[in-house]
Amino acid sequence: MINYEDFSKMDIRIGTIILAEKIKEADRLVRIMLDVGEEKDRQIVSGIAEFFPDTGVLVGKQVPVLVNLEMKKIMGYESYGMILYIVGEGFLKTLVPSGEVPPGTQVK
């Protein structure tokens, strides 16, 4: 259990995926570039390759992004956040808004 104060520290914003490509040196990793309403695009490395063999289907999708997560280096790539997905036994789905919103819109 976490308290409300811990939950309120999370800054979740909608990002639009502008590039998604499999990292050749890794079986599971995809490098994703997103517009989250900031001056420059944000790079996130995500272990989703098995669920999206054609990473091109991700481009253009709007997804919730935890933007205030510490940077983490993954196989030499800097990852600045985490995309939130719907995860179940044997599946992973993108969580998208019911309609298009401006990149950077807060999720509360």
Order of alpha helices (4+ residues) and beta strands (2+ residues): alpha-beta-beta-beta-beta-beta-beta-beta-beta-beta-beta
